[in-house]
């Protein structure tokens, strides 16, 4: 047989046994056989075909070995042994614990309640007669303060204090003093002011003369 046949055969046997090592773990025995066959193919190329053929087989081996391993490891999970050794990855919701609890806490967003214990910034709030772990959005909140849920963080709700805005009025209501002054002014307007007499119109005869005059 020609040396080219032996070189090709040894190289193919080495790659095939390498694939078997991936699918059938043998504790390194098949891997050793694979490496020995590939080294024998390269050595035969150098000895029988010359330096040029040896480097060519070495270059082919450098490309074929990683490609064969990549294909073998890609197909291994789909095999019965691969499914047993490498189970399918879990679903995303299985990796995050407490999914139902977080979905329940999202229902409280936008609702109001009262602080049960001081939030420093963690504590408890009471919403619809239910005690829930909470964290303050900005700064500590004293117990008894009315709060509003604005979000969730883990297994707790994020709350903030409710800002009470002053009631705006188009016209200010008059005070009691202003009402009293208005009523007095109305009474003055109703009572007529007597007309005053001049000095010429004043009748002096209306005065009584003093006794003994």
BELMO-V157754 format. One line per field, one symbol per residue. ss: DSSP state (a for helix, b for strand, c for the rest). psi: psi as a letter, one per 20 degrees, with the letter a starting at -180 (. if undefined). A space follows every 10 residues. Layout:
# BELMO-V157754
ss->???
psi->???
This chain:
# BELMO-V157754
ss->ccaaaaaaaa aaaaaaaaaa aaacccccaa aaaaaaaaaa aaaaaaaaac aaaaaaaaaa aaaaaaaaaa aaaaaaccca aaaaaccccc caaaacccaa aaaaaacccc cbbbbcccbc cbbbbbbccb bbbbbbcccc bccccbbbbb bbbccbbbbb bccccccccc cccccaaaaa aaaaaaaaaa cccccccccc cccaaacccc ccc
psi->qqhhghgggh ghgghghhgh hghnpjkigh hghghghghh ggghghghir gghghghhgg hhhhghgghg gghhighiqg hhhhgnrqqr qhihhoqkgh ghhhhhiipi qqaqpgqpol iqbqroplkp pqprpqhorq pqqiqprppi aqockrqprq qpppqqppqg pqpqrhhhhg hhhhhhhhhh pqpqpqqrhh ipoiiiqqqq qj.
